[in-house]
Amino acid sequence: MEHTKWYGKTQSSGQGLVYDDETGQSIAVAYNPDDAERIAKDHNAAPDLLEALQALAAICEDEDRFPLHTETAALAIAKATQ
């Protein structure tokens, strides 16, 4: 899945707009402009967070540690990669 950068900016209406930097496509409108920036930052961080979770889950599974957390991580990874 291609992951492009999103950015949030305040519109003249005072609302926030989330847009795709590569295509210029509007992704979302937020009534609070701070939320637009937060949505964009979360989207941009998601691939790194997923990679870190996958690495940590693999270590825990290999060492047979924290089985409940490993199962929870596996469920989250499945949701993120569907």
C-alpha distance (Angstrom), angle and dihedral (degrees) to the residues before:
residue distance angle dihedral
M1 . . .
E2 3.78 . .
H3 3.78 113.3 .
T4 3.78 117.6 -155.8
K5 3.80 128.7 -174.9
W6 3.76 118.8 -100.2
Y7 3.79 124.8 -156.1
G8 3.77 133.1 -164.3
K9 3.76 123.8 -144.5
T10 3.77 136.6 169.9
Q11 3.79 116.8 -109.2
S12 3.80 124.5 -144.7
S13 3.83 86.8 -104.1
G14 3.81 88.9 63.6
Q15 3.79 92.4 -111.8
G16 3.78 122.9 119.3
L17 3.79 122.8 -115.9
V18 3.79 123.6 -156.6
Y19 3.78 112.6 -155.6
D20 3.78 139.4 175.1
D21 3.78 110.7 -110.2
E22 3.81 94.7 -150.4
T23 3.81 99.5 48.0
G24 3.80 101.5 21.3
Q25 3.81 87.4 -130.2
S26 3.80 117.0 153.8
I27 3.80 109.0 -119.3
A28 3.80 103.4 179.2
V29 3.77 144.6 -13.7
A30 3.80 118.7 -135.6
Y31 3.78 122.8 -164.0
N32 3.79 89.2 -143.9
P33 3.84 110.8 54.5
D34 3.82 90.8 -148.2
D35 3.80 88.5 62.0
A36 3.80 91.3 57.3
E37 3.80 90.8 57.6
R38 3.82 90.8 45.5
I39 3.82 92.0 51.6
A40 3.80 90.8 49.8
K41 3.81 93.4 48.0
D42 3.81 91.9 48.8
H43 3.80 90.8 50.3
N44 3.80 92.1 48.4
A45 3.83 92.6 49.1
A46 3.81 95.3 47.1
P47 3.84 98.7 88.5
D48 3.82 92.5 51.3
L49 3.80 92.0 46.0
L50 3.81 91.5 49.7
E51 3.81 91.6 49.4
A52 3.81 91.5 49.9
L53 3.81 91.9 47.9
Q54 3.81 91.3 49.9
A55 3.81 91.5 50.7
L56 3.80 93.6 47.5
A57 3.81 92.3 46.4
A58 3.81 90.6 51.2
I59 3.81 91.7 51.4
C60 3.80 92.2 48.6
E61 3.80 91.2 47.2
D62 3.82 93.3 47.6
E63 3.79 91.1 50.3
D64 3.82 92.6 41.2
R65 3.79 90.5 -125.9
F66 3.78 132.1 141.5
P67 3.85 95.9 8.4
L68 3.81 94.5 -179.5
H69 3.81 92.4 51.8
T70 3.80 91.2 43.9
E71 3.81 89.7 54.1
T72 3.80 91.4 47.9
A73 3.81 89.9 49.2
A74 3.81 90.5 50.1
L75 3.81 90.5 53.6
A76 3.80 91.6 49.6
I77 3.81 91.7 47.5
A78 3.82 90.1 50.6
K79 3.81 91.1 52.2
A80 3.79 91.9 48.6
T81 3.79 94.9 48.6
Q82 3.83 101.4 42.8
